[in-house]
Amino acid sequence: MQKLNRKTIQGIESYPEKVLQFGEGNFLRAFVDWQIDVMNKANLFNGSIVVVQPRGYEKVEKLNAQDGLYTLYLQGMKDGKPVKEHTLIQSINRGLNLYTEYEKYLELAQNPELRFVFSNTTEAGIAYQETDRLEDRPQKSFPGKLTAFLYHRFQAFNGDNSKGLIIIPCELIEKNGEKLKEMILQYAAAWSLGVEFVQWINDANTFCNSLVDRIVPGFPVDTITEMTEELGYQDDFVVASEQFYNFVIEGPQWIKEEFPTHLAGLDTMFVDDLTPYRTRKVRILNGAHTAMTPVSYLYGLETVAEAVEHPVMGSFIKELIFDEIIPTLDLPAEELASFANDVLDRFRNPYIKHFLMSISLNSISKYTTRDLPSLLEYINRKKELPEKLVFSLAALIAFYKGKRGAEDINLSDDQDILELFKAQWDSFDGTSESLKEIVRAVLGYEKNWGMDLNSVTGLTDAVTHYLYEIETKGMKQAAQAVLKEKTAR
């Protein structure tokens, strides 16, 4: 079978190199590169990508062997139905090996048509390395590499402000664009690059914060044989992704003129402040994941899809999101409901097996950041406790007992958290008062929660009540009772 490249596939378009991309991995290829491909096929962007591998060079050389081509499989719920489809992505022009082609990297900096920089170098990628030097070929850190590139561009165009770049990092850290810019200015100072260069960075370049959202499992090891037969060529860079995606870019509206995703019908938003969108994602998507996990797992389920399709747990999850999380958020109700329905569709994606135990890692700190703000804001707005969020907190305490019936649960969390729960459950004598002492100790662990949760009116008693129900009646009966409580009111 022929290997995928521009010789085996006819009619591949070539575009000017407008984008420098730090990162050759699955996510960017299924997210940014796909969006650029969509725009190119609609004659809206007409630009290609040059890829740099942040660490090493092996993958870009293998990608070059395919002339930058690869297949994207989109697998998931679309308009309420499971849909599996694929497309050939043609937006990458070439990859650069910075260890052997550093001069070509600098030549790219001299390209007047270059306009964008995208990156996904993992959360640890936006970091300052004191040992980096301007003369290194290449620098170790991503910010160091980018600073050297920008300085060369500044010199090549004599500080022309029209040759600045639009820089959109996609790393999953808050204020990613601002942090990247801070580090570039830190290198500029450490390398004595001059006041004029600093002024050019500030005036000519636009650094955008971003929020990205798409589940990308990556190379489909389990189904690659069938996919290869379907495609009729060998593709070593096939990437599988869910259908859903969302790209929020915090930056000036004029960027849309140069990156016209809206004209291609893509779900990419340019906003003045992405904070509410980040909060929406963390509270609804991540918050539902964390809150549903101990309840669903102790119920006897194994995956997210099983939970959301289950008659009892599906109702629990839906009520948790629509009745308790959404009322704590400030975006338009219709927009929140649409996002929540998309989340439920993503949860039931039949092509992705998302195990509850995978989500359970570090659940206590996750509950603190993802669910506790919803719980406290619900109390603030409604003047009552949110039943599902409180029940999930009780379920979390039960989960950290480390048992599902006779089966051991392989708990994974910080050592101090594990020691806290072990000490508390070891002291449990089977009485309701003993359960209350466990709840008091857990809710009072300020190191994790940032406050003593026992001070929240009624919370200690409510968590104790639910924990007692779980312990004495089992999760199935306890969860069903919580759903009936709403019906009875």
N, C-alpha and C positions, 0 to 999 in steps of 0.2 A: 504493500500500500504506500502511495506517495506521501511524503512529508509536506505539511502545509508551508507554503512560501509564495512569493509573488510570481514564481514561474508556473506553479501548479494551479494557481487560481488566476483566471484572466480578468481583465477589466478593473484592476485595483487603482483607485485614484491616488495621485500624489498631491500633497498640499505643502504650502510654505511652513516652515518651522516657527510656530508662534508660542509654544509652551515648553518650558523646562520643568521636568517632573523628578523630584527626589523620591524614589520608591518604585519598585517594579512588582510589588506584591499583588496578591489577589484583590485586596479591597479597592485600591485605586483603579485597577483594570476593570473591575465590575461597577465602578461608581463614576469617577471623573472621566476616565477614558471612554467609557460607554456613552456618557452624555455628550462629549465632544464628537463622537462618532455619529450620534443621532443628529446633532446640529450640522455636521458636514454633509450627511446624506440628504439634508433638507436645504443645502446650499446657504446656510446661515452663518457659519463660522469660518470655513475654508482655511483650516489650520491644522498642523500636525504637532506631535509631541516628541521631544527628545528625552529619553529616560536615563537617569543616573541611579545606580544602585548605591544606597547610603553606606552600606558595609559590604566589602567584597566586590566581585565582578562576574562570578560564574553565571548568574541568571540572565544578566543583560546580554552576555555573549550567546547563550542558548536562545534568547528571544531574537537576537539578530539573525540566527540561523533560520528563523521563521519569518524574517523581514518585518518583525514587529506585529505580525498577524496572530490572532488567536480567536477562539470561539467562546462566546458567553452564553451559558444556559440560564435562562430565567425560569425558576420553578417555584410556584406558590399560588396563592389565591389571587384571582383577578376577577373583579366584578362578581364576587361571591362564589366563584368556581375554581377548582384546581386547574392551573394551566402550566404546561411545560413547553417552552419554545426556545429557539437558539438563533443567534445572529453572529456573523463574522465581523469582528471589530478591526477597523482599518486605520485607526487614528494615530497609532504610534509609528513614527518614521524610522527611528533607530534608537539604539542604546549606546551609551558611552562607558567604556572601561577607564575610569579615572587614573588607574595605575599605569596604563600604557598609552592613553589618549588624552592626557591632560591638556595638551596644546589645542586639541579639537574642542575641548571644554571652554577654553579661553576664546577660541574663534567664535563659538556660539554666542559668547557675551558681546561680540561685535556685530551680531546680526540685527539690523535695524527693525526687522519684522517681529522679533521676539517681543512678547507682551505679558505673558503670564508665568507664574511659578506656582506649582502645586506640590504638596508634600504629604507623605504619611510615613514617618520614620519611627513609629510607635511612641507611646507616651514618654519614653526615656530619650527620644531622639532630639527634642528641643532642650539641649543642655550645653553648658559652657565648658570647654576643655582648656585649661590654662596652658597646656603644652602646645596647642595649635599655633602655628606661625604662618604668616602670609606666604612665605617662600616654600612651604610644604606642598608636595604634589602627590596626593591630595592632603588636605587637612583631615583630622580624624572625625570631628563632629560635623553634623549637618549645618548648624549655624556658621561654623568656620568656613566650610566649603562655599556656602552662599555668600558670605561676606567677601571672600576672595573674588568670586564671580562678579558681584556687584561693583567692587572696586575696579576691576578690569573694565567693566562696561562704562563706568564713570570716566575713566581715563580715555577709553577709545572714542567716546563722543564728547570729550572736553566739557563734561558737566552739563550737557544739554538736558534740560528738564523734560523735554518731550520723549526722552529715551528711558525714563523710569519704567518700572514694572509693577504689575498688579500681583501681589503675593498672597496666596490663600492656603495656609497650612490646614491639613485635615486631621492632625493628631487629636486624640480624644482628651484634651486638657482644656480647662477654662481659659479664656482670653489667649488662645493659641497664637493669633497674629500679633498681639501686643507683646507677648513674651518673646516671640521670635525677633521682633524688632529691637527689643531691649538688649538681646544678646548680640545682635549685629552691631549696635552702637557700642556695646562693651568691647567687642573685638576692634572696632574702629579706634577706640581710645587706647587699648592695649598695644595695637600695632602702629599707633601714631599716624593714622591715615589722613589727618588734617581736618580743619574746620569746614572747608568747602565740601569735602566728601560727606561729612555729617549733615550739612545743610541739604545736599542733594538727596540723601536718604530720606530726610524729613519732608522735603518739598516735592520731589519727583516720583517717589514710590508710594504705593498705597498698600498698606498691610491690613488685611481683613481677618477678623475673628470668624470662625465657622463652626457649624454644628452639622455632623454627618450622621446618617442613620440608614443602614442597610445591613442585613445579615448575609455574610458571604462565607459559606462553608469552605470554599476554595476548590482545589482539584478533586474531582469526583472519583475517588479511588474505586468505590464499590460499583460504579456504573460506567466506567470509562470504556470497557470493551463494547458494550451496546452502543454507546455514543459514537465511538470510532466507526462502527459498522454503519450507523445512521449517516454520519458525515461523509464517509468515503475518503477520508484522508487522516493522516496521523498528526495530532496536535498535542504537543507536550505542555501547552499552556492553557488548556481548557480550564475555565473557571465557572463554578456554579454559584448562583446567587438567588435570593428570594426576589419576588416581583416588586415588593414595596421598596421605596427609597424616599429620602427627604434630605435636601441640602439647604441649609439656612446660612446665608452669608451676611455678615454685619459689615456694611460698607456703603459708599455712596451709590445712589440710584443710576448714575451715568455708566456704571460698569455693565449694566444690562445691554447697553448699546454695543459693547464689544464682546459680550458673552451672553448672547440673546437666547437663553434657555426658554424664556417665556414664549417666544415665537415658535419654538419646537414642541410646545405643550409639555415641557418638563416641570417636575415639582421642585423647582429651585427658587428660593425666595431671597430677595435682597431687602434687608431690614435695617433700621437704625439701631435696634437693640435686640439681640437674640436671646436675652435672658428669659423672657416668658416662654420661648420655644424650648430652651434647654430645660426649664422647670417642667413644662408639659411632658417632655420625653422622660425625664427622670421620675416624675411622680406617676404618670400613667403606665408607661411601658415597663420601666425598671421596678417601679413601686409595686405593680401588680405581680410581676415575676416573684419578687421577694416575699410578698404577703401570701401568695397562693402556694408557695413551695412547701412549707411545713404542713399546712392543712392537707394539701393534695397527697403528699408522700405518706403521711400517717393514715390517710384514707385508704391507701393501698395502691395508688397510681404511680406510674414511673416517668411519664413524659408530659410536657406542656400540652401537646395535642390531645392526649388522653384526658387531661384535666378539663380543658375548655370544652370538649365534646361530651363530658360526663353530665348526666342530667342534674345531679346535685352540685358538683363542683363548678360546672359551667354557670349555673345560676349564682353561686357564691361569687365567682370572679366578676361576672357582669355587674352584680349589685355593688360589689366593692368599688369598681371603677366608676360607674355612673352615679351611684348614690352617695359615695363618701369621698372619692378623690376629685372628681370633676368639680363638685361644689366649692372646692378650696382654691380653684384656679381662676385667673382673671381674663383669659382670652374669650372671644365670643363663644357662646354656648354651642352654636352650630359647628364651629371649627373644632371645638374640643370633642364633640360627639363624633364627628367624622374621623378624627384622629383615633379615638378610642375604638371605633368599629374597625378601622384598619389594623389596630393592634390585635383585636380578637381574631381577625382573619389571619394575621401573621402567626398567632399562637396555634391556629389549627392547620398550619401548612403541612400537608401530608408528605412533602418531600424532605423535610428536615426533622430529624429525631433530636429534640432538645430535652435532655434528661434533667429531671428535677434535682437530682443529686449534684449535677454540674452547677446549677444555679445556687445551690445551698452553701457554696464556699463562702466563708466569712459573712454569714447571714446576719449576725448581730450588728456589725458595723454597717452593713447594707441597709438594714431596717432603720438605722439612725439617720442615714442620709436620704433614703428613698421614701420611707413611710412615716417616720415620726413627724416630719413637717406637715404632712397631710392630716395626721391625727390631731396635732396641736391646733392647726388652723381651722379644722372642722369644729373643734370645741370653741374656738374663739368666735366663729361665725354663727354656729347653731346652738351654743350653750348646752350641748349634750355630748355624750361619748359616741363615737362612730363604732357601731357594733362589730362590723367585719374586721376593721383594722385592729380593734382591741382583741377580738377572737384570734386573729392571726398572730398577735403578740403572745397570747397564751399558748397557741400552738407551737410557736417558736421555742418557748421555754420547755414544752413537752418534747419537742424534737431534740433539744440539747440534753435530754436524759440519755440519749444514745441508743434507744430501743424502739423498734417497730414490732410490737408483739414479742416474739422470741428472737427476732432477728436483730443483730447489732447494726447500728448506723455508724458509718465511718465519718465522724465529725471532722471538719477542717476549719480551724479558726486560730486566732492568736492564742498563745499559750495561757495568758492570764485569763482569757475568756473561758477556755476549756477547764482550767483549774477552778474557776468560780462555780461553774455548773456542776462539776464533779463533786466538789465539796458540798454543795447544796443538796444534790440528789442523793448523795451518800448518807446525808442526815435525815432523809425523808422517812417518817415512821407510819405513813399511811393515813394520817389524820388531816382534816381540812385546815387545822391550825398550822400544821407542819408545812402544808402547801403554801399557806399565806406567808410563812417565814421565807420560803424560797422566792416567792414573788417579791417580797419586800427587799430581799438582798439583791435580786436581779435589777429591779427598777431603781434601786438606790446606788447602782454602780456608775457613779458620775463620770468616771474616766471614759466610758463608752458613750453615754447619752449626752454628756455635757451639762447635765442637771440631774437632780434627784426626782425621778418620775413619780415617786410616792407623793410628791407635793401637788400633783394634778388631781383635782377633786374627783373622787370616785374611781379613779383608775385602778388602784391597788385592789379594791374589792371586786371590781368587774373582771380583772384579769384572773384573780383567784377563783371567782365563780366559774369562769370558762375553763380554767385549768382543772378544776375539780370535776367538771362535766366530762372533760376529755379523759381524765384518769379513771373515773368510775364507770363511765358508760361507753368509752371508746370514741374514736374520732368520727365514725360514720353517724352515730346517733347524735353526738354533740353538734356536728356541722348542720345536720338536718334541723335540729332544734333552733339554731341561730336563724336559719331561713324562715322557719315558722314564726319566730318572734316578730318578724316584719309583717307577715301576713295577719297575725293576730291583732296588730295595732290598728 
